[in-house]
């Protein structure tokens, strides 16, 4: 398991890259969109919204609480599907790499 410090460093890099590419100021979904949202928020919100408003917040909360991390992470795989397989968001290549680095901490 990675240390909280190692996870925080990777999360800071993800946040920094999200700010650089303009995803940090993305609109927060309505409260009802957080209910039964499905994996990666796919039922109710865009992946970018989930990344910004769910993933980042949950990981930060786990760090702050010194909580346990999950056994694995596949956020980079979903990002690849969203931005490369099903789209062509080349401007997110560096962010995708930061997400891969994050996932690598867990396996």
MOHUBEL-V487924 format. One record per helix or strand. SS is the DSSP state (2 for helix, 1 for strand). FROM is the first residue (numbers start at 1). LEN is the number of residues. If there is no record, write none. Layout:
# MOHUBEL-V487924
[[SS/FROM/LEN] [SS/FROM/LEN]]
This chain:
# MOHUBEL-V487924
[[2/4/17] [2/31/4] [2/39/3] [2/47/18] [2/75/11] [2/90/15]]
